[in-house]
Amino acid sequence: MSHSRLSLGIAVLLVGAILVCDVRARTPVAWARPDYPNLLLNRSFEGKAHARHDNPTEWQVGGGAAWSGENARSGRAVVRFSGPGWAGQRLRLLPETEYEASVWVRAGTGLQSEDGGGTVKIQFATSGEGKDVAASSESVAPGAEWQRITVRSQPPPGGRTFVRIVFEGPEGAVLWADDASLAPVDGELPTAPALTMSPGGGTFEGPAYVTLELSGDFPGGTIRYTMDGTEPNAFSAPYSKPLRITGSMTLKARVFHDAYRPGPTAEGRFELKPLVPQTGVPFYPIRWGHPVEEWWKGHVYNPESPIFVKEVASPEPRVNVADVRDAHPETKTAGIVEALARLPESGGTLWFPKDRGPYELTAPAEHVVDQYGAHCQVAVLRRSNLHFVSDGAVIRGKGPVHFLFASLNFRRGQNMQNPVTNLLFKGLVFDGMGEAAGGVYCFNAHDVLVEDCTFRNMRPRRDIAPDHVQTFLARACCENVWLRRCRFESGGHGAIVDGLFNGGVLDSFFGPGIESHPLPFFPNTDMNIARRQMSSLMRHCRYVVVSGNTFQSRRPPRGGVRAVDLVATEALVTGNRAVGYPIFVALKNGGIPPHNWPNMFPGGGLMILDNTTENVPIFASAEWQLDGPGGEQRPHVIRGNTATGLDTILRIDHSHDFEFRKVEIRGNRLAGEKRPQVVILRRIADRVHNVRIGPNEISGEARPPVVDEKGQPLEDVDVRVEQQ
């Protein structure tokens, strides 16, 4: 009779490449730090939704290895091997130090017990040579209790070490592994050195720049930091360049090394004040933790603020683009590239006189890749303090994009802490000639103002950007980006901002030629994924304002189009007018981005105040939960709005298994053929809490105020209705 055998190995392999982990969670979680002296992260394989095969400091899995909730020895999850597979971590260990590696295993089906079960083997091996340094093996019978397998050895010298659990058993065999450990035999771990923070805190006018550094050399060490006052952990952002602090916050940093305890924490409290320079785009700091409406009251772009900035002065020198174009008849960029070359590195202003336009771009599209790629006719890279000013001149070209402004920090392997800054676009008309997708794209830019500009004759270019086809784009850790008094006449989306902090759109017009959502505020969680950590902050939109805009839908409107699409917390939507859209505001939240991280700061604070809608069937749609997991959330308020032709006040139909809470709908004037309702997906009704409706002025044929998706009344739900 043939006998099947099971082979499981924990292999420690030398890997030469040094990979730096990125932020995954900012709140204390089981896998965010080792249980010292155990050096392995997530020793009990928890949080399968958080694990990615390309995250070098968590478990990587391959073959028949996968997370499972069955037969866990501790916690809620294990790694289950169904046939050959592996799971591993990379660490930099200390040479000439003896380590003990262990794992608890339990054999399942697919093994024949006549031969005593399978074999569990622990190996220390180098990937370069592929030979064992040490090995241990024991038998494990099917259905046996959990058994701990242990071996001691020194790691191969140099580089990173790959700690890997390998299952080499037959197809169909099942084995569970849990509670892995790797620690020095003597249990002693050295502590990483301290660092210095300069400046160590204080009050600043404008943004602050902070340097973190070690006093000496520490090979393999990484400085990691947080900006929300929590202790840095193994998933916090790695430091590479001086940090640009743009809001009042507590900065903490410490040194990490795979084989050391973290160093002592350096901490500084930074308070920022507004900066209105004599020339250039003004700066107004974020006030983390404060309600968005309070923050907006004092903002430099709020006409009611005592420090309102009506006009922005532009820096010298000033170059007339028409003169440069005429001096360079061979130009394919209407003299713009040549004019930029005349400005010093410190910046200046390009002047486009209207009476000498249009300014036609005939240059072929250049493909520029930073974190993202863009096909643009004029690429302005790593340059700040540039103003593009006109009295109404037309810049036209077939694109796909006219201008790209980018720091290229991702290409240089840095986090997004050295953005391009102080960019102004004023009085320009960007004409896509029926071919271009967009006029201005900004990647990793701070302090940007676009005012009195028009975007016309644009069209969606899904051949180059299937999901992001917009006339204006700000992404990759942009901050303090504002558009005011602009016109978006045609194109895919109107203006897209990804993960924007401190920004918004004011007193602008979105016409019926915009084919999709006029104003999406999307998350930019690409800045936080494995091996691409560009920001210490979770990049969903925070502290954004949509005020005084007009949204005029196409006829008939495309199903599902939202005038304002908010993946944001602390957002203010006020004084806008929308006509003919299926949905006015889609409320979403960055607490449940694609990779399932918790919020950096408490969720909540979506304020929808004093807007007017006409023939918009759904006023607000909550397609994701509004509420970040954990922490205190401020309520979301819908107040003082006037809506006619309304069918649904609020539709709650998110598909995520999280709670939805704290919504106030009061002081509104809501009218429809039938009385507007709240619609809640029945299967999530028990996860809806503390929704308060009224008093409101509601008119129309009487019907139940709260119903499910089929129009059936919902009675056992935490929604309180007080009508007037």
C-alpha positions in Angstrom: 0.0 0.0 0.0 1.3 3.4 -0.9 1.7 6.0 1.8 1.2 9.7 1.5 3.4 12.0 3.6 3.2 15.6 4.6 6.1 18.0 4.5 5.9 21.4 6.2 8.9 23.7 6.4 9.7 27.0 7.9 12.4 28.2 5.6 14.6 31.2 6.4 15.9 32.4 3.0 18.4 35.2 2.2 16.9 37.9 0.1 19.2 40.7 -1.1 16.6 43.4 -1.8 15.7 45.7 1.0 12.0 46.5 1.0 10.3 49.1 3.2 6.8 48.5 4.6 4.1 51.1 4.5 1.2 52.4 6.5 -1.6 49.9 7.0 -3.3 51.0 10.2 -2.9 53.9 12.5 -4.7 52.5 15.5 -3.2 49.8 17.7 -4.0 46.4 16.2 -2.6 42.9 16.9 -0.4 42.8 13.7 0.9 46.4 13.9 3.8 45.4 16.2 5.5 42.2 17.2 5.0 40.7 20.7 8.6 41.2 21.6 10.9 39.3 21.7 8.9 37.6 18.9 10.0 39.5 15.8 7.2 38.3 13.5 4.4 40.6 12.7 0.9 39.1 13.0 2.2 36.0 14.6 -1.3 34.4 14.7 -2.2 35.2 11.1 -5.1 37.6 12.0 -6.8 40.0 9.7 -6.9 38.1 6.4 -8.5 41.2 4.8 -5.4 43.2 5.6 -2.9 40.8 4.2 -1.4 41.2 0.7 0.9 38.9 -1.1 3.2 41.8 -1.9 3.5 43.3 1.6 7.0 42.4 2.7 6.6 42.8 6.4 3.4 40.8 6.7 2.8 37.2 5.7 3.0 36.6 2.0 1.1 33.6 0.8 1.3 31.5 -2.3 0.2 28.1 -3.8 -2.4 26.4 -1.6 -1.9 28.6 1.4 -4.8 30.9 2.3 -6.4 32.5 5.4 -9.1 30.6 7.1 -11.4 31.1 10.1 -11.6 27.4 10.9 -9.6 25.6 13.6 -7.8 28.7 14.9 -5.5 27.9 17.8 -5.7 31.6 18.9 -7.4 34.6 17.6 -9.8 34.3 14.7 -7.7 33.1 11.8 -5.1 30.6 10.7 -3.2 29.8 7.5 -4.8 26.7 5.9 -2.7 24.7 3.4 -4.7 22.8 0.8 -2.0 21.1 -1.1 1.4 22.6 -1.7 1.8 26.2 -0.7 3.7 28.7 1.5 3.5 31.7 3.7 6.4 33.9 4.7 7.8 37.2 6.0 11.0 39.1 5.2 13.1 40.5 8.0 16.6 41.8 8.5 18.1 39.7 11.3 21.4 40.2 13.1 24.4 38.0 12.0 26.1 35.7 14.5 22.9 35.7 16.6 21.2 32.4 17.3 17.4 32.5 16.8 14.7 30.1 17.6 11.9 29.6 15.0 8.7 27.7 15.8 5.2 27.2 14.6 2.1 25.3 15.9 0.6 22.9 13.4 -2.3 20.6 13.1 -2.8 18.1 10.3 -6.2 17.5 8.7 -7.6 15.4 5.9 -5.8 13.9 2.9 -3.1 12.0 4.9 -3.0 8.3 5.5 -2.6 7.5 9.1 -1.0 4.0 8.7 2.4 5.6 8.3 2.0 7.8 11.3 0.9 11.0 9.5 3.0 13.6 7.8 6.3 15.3 8.4 6.9 18.8 9.7 10.3 20.3 8.9 11.8 23.6 9.9 14.6 24.8 7.7 17.1 27.7 7.7 18.3 28.0 4.1 19.8 30.7 1.8 17.9 31.4 -1.4 21.2 32.0 -3.2 22.6 28.6 -2.5 19.4 26.7 -1.7 21.0 24.5 1.0 19.8 23.8 4.5 21.7 25.3 7.4 19.6 23.5 10.0 16.6 21.2 9.9 14.2 19.5 12.3 11.3 17.1 11.5 8.5 15.4 13.4 5.5 13.3 12.5 2.0 14.8 12.7 -1.0 12.4 12.5 -4.3 13.4 10.9 -6.7 14.9 13.5 -4.0 15.2 16.1 -3.9 18.1 18.6 -1.9 21.2 17.9 1.9 20.5 18.0 4.7 22.9 18.3 7.8 22.4 16.1 11.0 24.3 17.0 14.5 24.7 15.6 17.5 26.9 16.5 20.1 28.3 14.1 21.9 31.5 13.0 20.6 33.2 9.9 22.7 33.5 6.8 24.8 36.6 6.9 23.9 39.8 5.1 20.7 41.1 3.4 17.2 40.3 4.4 16.0 37.0 5.6 12.9 35.3 4.3 11.0 33.4 7.1 8.8 31.1 5.1 6.4 28.3 6.1 6.3 25.7 3.2 3.9 22.9 2.7 5.2 20.2 0.4 2.5 17.6 1.1 0.3 15.8 -1.5 -2.5 17.4 -3.3 -5.7 17.4 -1.2 -3.8 17.2 2.1 -4.9 19.8 4.6 -2.8 21.4 7.4 -3.4 24.4 9.6 -0.6 26.6 10.9 -0.9 29.2 13.7 1.1 31.2 16.3 4.5 31.4 14.6 7.5 32.8 16.4 11.0 33.9 15.7 13.2 35.3 18.6 16.7 35.3 19.8 17.5 32.2 21.9 18.5 34.4 24.9 15.3 36.5 24.5 17.4 39.7 24.5 16.6 42.4 22.0 18.7 45.6 21.6 16.9 48.9 21.4 17.1 51.1 18.3 18.8 54.5 18.8 17.1 57.8 19.4 16.5 60.5 16.7 16.3 64.2 16.7 13.4 66.3 15.5 14.2 69.8 14.2 12.4 72.0 15.0 10.9 70.1 17.9 7.5 72.0 17.7 6.2 75.5 18.1 4.0 78.0 16.4 4.5 78.9 12.7 3.1 81.3 10.2 2.5 79.1 7.1 3.6 75.5 6.8 6.4 74.1 8.9 9.3 72.0 7.6 10.6 69.3 10.0 13.8 67.2 9.7 14.1 63.8 11.4 17.6 62.4 11.7 19.9 59.9 13.5 23.1 61.1 15.1 25.0 58.2 13.6 24.9 55.3 11.1 22.3 52.6 11.7 22.2 50.1 8.8 18.8 48.6 8.2 17.0 51.1 10.4 14.0 53.1 9.3 12.5 56.3 10.8 8.7 56.1 10.9 6.3 58.8 11.9 2.7 59.6 12.6 0.8 63.0 12.4 -2.2 62.1 14.5 -0.6 61.8 17.9 -0.6 58.0 18.0 2.6 56.0 18.6 4.4 55.1 15.3 4.4 51.4 14.6 5.8 49.0 12.0 3.2 50.2 9.5 3.7 53.9 9.9 5.0 56.0 7.1 8.8 55.8 6.5 10.7 59.1 6.6 12.9 60.1 3.6 12.8 63.9 3.3 11.9 66.9 5.5 8.2 66.8 6.3 5.9 69.6 5.3 3.4 70.2 8.1 0.2 71.8 6.8 -2.1 71.6 9.8 -1.9 71.9 13.6 -0.9 68.4 14.8 1.3 66.3 17.1 4.2 64.7 15.2 5.7 61.6 16.6 8.7 59.6 15.2 10.9 56.7 16.2 13.5 54.3 14.7 12.5 50.8 13.7 14.7 47.8 12.8 13.4 44.2 12.3 15.8 42.8 14.9 15.5 45.6 17.5 13.0 47.1 19.8 11.8 50.5 18.5 13.8 53.4 19.7 12.5 56.1 22.0 9.7 58.4 20.5 10.5 61.9 19.5 7.5 64.2 19.8 6.6 67.7 18.8 3.4 69.8 18.8 3.0 72.2 15.9 0.5 75.0 15.7 0.1 76.8 12.4 -1.3 80.2 11.5 -2.6 81.5 8.1 -0.1 83.0 5.7 -1.2 85.6 3.1 2.0 86.5 1.2 2.5 89.7 -0.7 2.7 87.5 -3.9 1.5 84.0 -4.3 -1.3 81.6 -3.3 -2.3 82.0 0.4 -2.1 79.3 2.9 -4.7 78.4 5.5 -3.9 75.5 7.9 -6.1 72.5 8.6 -7.5 72.4 12.1 -7.6 68.6 12.6 -10.4 67.6 14.9 -12.5 70.8 14.4 -15.9 70.8 12.6 -15.5 71.8 9.0 -18.0 74.7 9.3 -16.0 76.3 12.1 -12.8 75.9 10.1 -14.4 77.4 7.0 -15.6 80.5 8.8 -12.1 81.9 9.1 -10.7 80.6 5.7 -9.0 82.9 3.3 -11.3 81.9 0.5 -14.5 82.5 2.5 -16.0 85.9 1.6 -17.3 86.2 5.1 -13.9 85.7 6.7 -12.0 88.6 8.2 -8.9 87.6 6.2 -10.7 86.9 2.9 -8.3 87.1 -0.1 -10.1 88.5 -3.1 -7.2 88.8 -5.4 -3.8 87.0 -5.5 -0.8 89.0 -6.6 1.6 87.2 -9.0 5.4 87.1 -8.7 8.0 88.8 -10.9 9.5 88.4 -13.4 6.7 88.5 -15.8 7.1 87.0 -19.3 4.8 87.8 -22.2 4.1 84.4 -23.9 2.9 86.0 -27.1 6.3 87.8 -27.5 8.1 84.5 -26.9 5.9 82.6 -29.4 6.5 85.2 -32.1 10.3 85.0 -31.5 10.1 81.2 -31.9 8.1 80.4 -35.0 9.2 76.7 -34.7 7.5 76.3 -31.3 4.9 73.6 -30.9 3.8 74.8 -27.5 2.7 78.3 -28.4 5.9 79.6 -26.8 5.0 78.3 -23.4 7.9 76.0 -22.9 10.3 78.6 -24.2 8.7 81.2 -21.9 9.1 78.9 -18.9 12.8 78.6 -19.8 13.2 82.3 -19.4 11.9 82.3 -15.8 14.5 81.7 -13.0 14.2 78.5 -10.9 12.6 80.7 -8.2 9.6 81.1 -10.5 7.6 83.9 -12.0 4.6 84.7 -14.1 3.6 83.9 -17.7 1.2 86.5 -19.2 -1.1 85.4 -22.0 -2.7 88.5 -23.7 -6.1 87.7 -25.1 -5.9 89.9 -28.1 -2.9 87.9 -29.4 -4.4 84.5 -28.9 -5.3 81.8 -29.4 -2.3 79.8 -28.1 -2.3 76.6 -30.0 -0.5 73.5 -28.7 0.6 71.2 -31.5 3.3 69.2 -29.6 2.8 65.4 -29.5 1.6 64.1 -26.2 4.4 63.2 -23.8 3.8 60.3 -21.4 5.0 61.3 -18.0 4.9 58.7 -15.2 5.0 59.6 -11.6 2.8 57.5 -9.2 0.4 57.8 -12.2 0.9 58.3 -15.8 -0.4 61.2 -17.9 -0.2 62.0 -21.6 0.3 65.8 -21.8 1.5 68.4 -24.3 3.3 70.5 -21.7 4.9 68.9 -18.7 6.0 71.2 -15.9 8.0 69.0 -13.5 9.6 69.8 -10.1 8.9 73.6 -10.5 7.1 75.8 -8.0 6.0 79.4 -7.8 4.5 79.6 -11.3 1.5 81.7 -12.3 -0.3 81.5 -15.6 -2.4 84.6 -16.0 -4.6 86.0 -18.7 -7.5 88.3 -19.5 -9.4 85.6 -21.2 -7.0 84.0 -23.7 -7.7 80.6 -25.3 -5.2 77.8 -25.0 -6.2 75.0 -27.3 -4.9 71.6 -28.2 -5.9 68.0 -28.8 -4.1 66.8 -25.7 -5.0 64.2 -24.3 -4.1 66.7 -21.5 -2.8 70.3 -22.0 -0.7 70.7 -18.8 0.7 68.4 -16.2 2.3 69.7 -13.0 4.1 67.1 -10.9 6.8 66.7 -8.3 7.9 63.3 -9.6 8.6 62.3 -6.0 7.3 58.8 -6.6 9.8 58.3 -9.4 12.5 59.3 -7.0 11.5 56.8 -4.5 10.3 59.4 -1.9 7.2 60.0 0.0 5.1 62.9 -1.0 6.6 65.4 1.3 8.2 67.7 -1.3 5.3 68.9 -3.4 5.4 71.6 -6.0 3.8 74.7 -4.5 2.3 78.1 -5.4 0.6 77.5 -8.7 -2.0 79.9 -10.1 -4.2 79.7 -13.2 -6.3 82.8 -13.8 -8.5 84.0 -16.7 -7.6 81.2 -19.1 -9.8 79.2 -21.5 -8.7 75.6 -22.0 -10.2 74.4 -25.3 -9.9 70.7 -26.0 -10.9 71.0 -29.7 -13.2 68.0 -29.3 -10.2 65.7 -28.6 -8.5 66.5 -25.4 -9.7 65.1 -22.1 -8.4 67.8 -19.7 -6.8 71.1 -19.3 -4.8 71.0 -16.1 -3.6 68.0 -14.0 -1.7 68.3 -10.8 0.2 65.5 -9.1 1.6 66.1 -5.6 0.9 69.9 -5.6 0.1 72.2 -2.7 -1.2 75.7 -2.7 -2.9 75.7 -6.0 -5.6 78.2 -7.1 -7.6 78.0 -10.4 -9.9 81.0 -10.8 -11.9 82.5 -13.6 -11.0 79.7 -16.0 -13.1 77.9 -18.5 -12.8 74.2 -19.7 -14.6 73.6 -23.0 -14.7 71.2 -25.9 -13.3 68.4 -23.8 -14.3 64.8 -24.3 -13.8 61.6 -22.3 -10.6 59.8 -23.3 -11.2 56.3 -22.0 -8.5 55.0 -24.2 -5.9 56.6 -21.8 -7.9 56.7 -18.5 -10.9 54.4 -18.3 -12.0 55.5 -14.9 -10.7 59.0 -14.5 -11.7 61.2 -17.5 -11.9 64.7 -16.2 -11.2 68.3 -17.3 -9.2 69.1 -14.1 -7.4 66.7 -11.8 -5.6 67.0 -8.5 -4.2 63.8 -7.0 -1.2 62.2 -5.3 -1.3 64.0 -1.9 -2.5 67.4 -3.0 -3.4 70.0 -0.4 -4.8 73.5 -0.4 -6.2 73.2 -3.9 -9.1 75.5 -4.8 -11.2 76.4 -7.8 -13.4 79.4 -7.9 -15.5 81.1 -10.5 -14.7 78.5 -13.1 -16.8 77.0 -15.9 -16.8 73.4 -16.8 -18.8 73.1 -20.1 -18.0 69.7 -21.4 -16.0 66.5 -20.8 -16.1 63.3 -18.8 -16.1 64.3 -15.1 -15.8 68.0 -14.3 -13.1 68.3 -11.7 -11.8 65.3 -9.8 -9.8 65.6 -6.6 -8.3 62.4 -5.2 -7.5 62.4 -1.4 -7.5 66.2 -1.2 -6.9 67.9 2.2 -8.0 71.5 2.5 -9.6 72.4 -0.8 -12.8 72.8 -2.7 -14.8 74.3 -5.5 -16.5 77.7 -5.2 -19.0 79.7 -7.3 -18.4 77.6 -10.4 -20.6 76.3 -13.2 -20.9 72.7 -14.4 -22.8 72.5 -17.6 -24.9 69.8 -19.3 -22.0 68.8 -21.5 -20.3 67.1 -18.5 -21.1 63.4 -19.2 -20.5 61.9 -15.7 -20.2 63.2 -12.2 -19.4 66.9 -12.3 -17.5 67.0 -9.0 -16.2 63.7 -7.5 -14.1 63.8 -4.3 -12.4 60.4 -4.6 -10.1 58.6 -2.1 -6.5 58.4 -3.0 -5.6 55.2 -1.1 -3.0 54.3 -3.7 -0.8 56.6 -1.6 -1.0 54.0 1.2 -0.6 50.6 -0.3 2.2 48.1 0.0 5.7 49.3 -1.0 4.2 52.6 -2.2 3.7 54.5 1.1 3.6 58.1 0.0 1.7 59.6 3.0 1.4 59.1 6.7 -2.3 60.2 6.4 -5.1 58.1 5.1 -5.8 59.8 1.8 -9.5 60.3 1.6 -10.7 63.9 1.2 -10.7 65.9 4.4 -11.8 69.5 5.1 -13.3 70.2 1.7 -15.9 72.8 0.7 -18.4 72.9 -2.2 -20.1 76.3 -2.1 -22.1 78.5 -4.4 -21.9 76.3 -7.5 -24.5 75.6 -10.2 -24.9 72.0 -11.5 -27.0 71.8 -14.7 -27.6 68.2 -15.8 -27.8 66.9 -19.3 -31.2 65.9 -20.7 -32.1 63.2 -20.0 -29.6 62.6 -17.2 -27.6 59.4 -17.2 -28.7 57.0 -14.4 -26.7 57.2 -11.2 -24.9 60.4 -12.0 -24.3 62.5 -8.8 -23.7 66.2 -8.9 -21.4 65.9 -5.9 -19.7 62.6 -5.2 -18.1 62.7 -1.7 -15.7 60.1 -0.4 -14.9 62.4 2.4 -15.2 63.4 6.1 -15.4 66.9 7.3 -17.0 68.1 4.1 -19.2 71.2 3.7 -21.7 71.4 0.8 -23.5 74.7 1.0 -25.4 77.2 -1.1 -25.3 75.2 -4.3 -28.0 74.7 -7.0 -28.6 71.5 -8.9 -31.1 70.8 -11.7 -32.0 67.5 -13.2 -29.5 65.1 -11.7 -30.6 61.7 -10.5 -28.8 62.3 -7.2 -27.6 65.5 -5.7 -25.0 64.3 -3.2 -23.6 60.7 -2.8 -22.3 60.4 0.7 -19.4 58.0 1.1 -16.6 57.6 3.6 -12.9 56.9 3.5 -13.2 54.6 6.5 -13.7 51.7 4.1 -11.3 52.2 1.3 -10.3 49.3 -1.0 -7.7 48.0 1.5 -9.9 48.1 4.6 -7.8 50.4 6.9 -9.4 52.3 9.8 -9.7 56.1 9.6 -6.8 58.3 10.5 -9.0 60.8 12.3 -12.6 60.4 13.6 -15.1 60.1 10.8 -18.3 62.2 10.4 -18.9 65.9 9.8 -20.6 65.8 6.4 -22.6 69.1 6.3 -25.2 69.6 3.5 -26.6 73.0 4.2 -28.8 75.6 2.4 -28.7 74.0 -1.1 -31.5 74.1 -3.7 -32.4 71.2 -6.1 -35.0 71.0 -8.8 -36.2 67.8 -10.4 -33.6 65.8 -8.5 -35.3 62.5 -7.4 -32.7 61.6 -4.7 -31.3 64.3 -2.5 -28.6 62.2 -0.7 -27.4 58.6 -1.3 -25.2 56.8 1.3 -23.6 54.2 -0.9 -20.9 53.4 1.7 -21.1 53.7 5.4 -20.7 57.2 6.7 -18.9 56.2 9.8 -15.3 55.2 10.3 -14.7 52.1 12.4 -13.9 53.2 15.9 -13.5 56.7 17.4 -16.1 59.4 18.0 -18.0 60.6 15.0 -19.6 64.0 14.6 -23.1 63.8 13.2 -23.8 64.3 9.5 -26.3 67.1 9.0 -28.7 67.8 6.2 -30.3 71.2 7.0 -31.9 74.2 5.5 -32.2 72.8 2.0 -35.0 73.3 -0.5 -35.9 70.5 -2.9 -38.7 70.2 -5.4 -39.5 67.2 -7.6 -38.1 65.0 -4.8 -38.8 61.3 -4.2 -36.2 60.3 -1.7 -34.6 62.4 1.1 -31.9 59.8 1.9 -31.1 56.4 0.5 -29.0 54.1 2.6 -27.9 51.1 0.5 -24.2 50.5 1.2 -23.0 46.9 0.9 -20.3 46.9 3.6 -20.9 45.2 7.0 -20.4 48.3 9.1 -22.6 50.5 11.2 -24.3 53.6 9.8 -25.1 56.2 12.4 -25.6 59.8 13.5 -27.6 61.6 10.7 -29.7 64.7 11.3 -32.2 65.8 8.6 -34.0 68.9 9.8 -35.2 72.4 8.8 -35.6 71.4 5.1 -38.4 72.2 2.7 -39.0 69.0 0.7 -41.6 68.6 -2.0 -42.6 65.9 -4.4 -45.5 64.3 -6.1 -45.6 62.0 -3.2 -44.0 62.8 0.2 -40.3 62.2 0.1 -39.1 59.1 2.0 -36.0 57.6 3.6 -35.1 54.3 1.8 -33.0 51.7 3.6 -31.8 48.4 2.2 -33.7 45.9 4.3 -30.8 43.6 5.0 -28.8 46.4 6.6 -31.6 47.9 8.6 -30.3 46.6 11.9 -27.0 48.4 11.3 -28.6 51.8 10.9 -28.6 53.8 14.1 -29.6 57.3 15.4 -31.1 58.7 12.2 -33.2 61.7 13.2 -35.6 63.3 10.7 -37.5 66.5 11.4 -38.9 68.8 11.8 -39.1 69.5 8.1 -41.7 71.0 5.8 -42.7 68.1 3.6 -45.4 68.2 0.9 -46.9 65.6 -1.4 -49.3 62.6 -1.3 -49.0 60.9 2.0 -47.0 57.6 2.3 -44.8 55.9 4.9 -41.8 57.9 5.8 -39.3 55.0 6.1 -39.3 52.1 3.6 -37.1 49.4 2.2 -35.8 49.1 -1.4 -39.2 47.6 -2.5 -41.2 50.4 -0.9 -42.4 48.3 2.0 -42.5 50.1 5.4 -39.7 49.7 7.8 -40.8 49.9 11.4 -38.1 48.2 13.5 -35.3 50.5 12.6 -33.6 53.3 14.6 -35.0 56.2 12.6 -37.0 58.8 14.4 -39.4 60.9 12.3 -40.8 64.2 13.4 -42.7 65.9 10.7 -44.2 69.4 10.5 
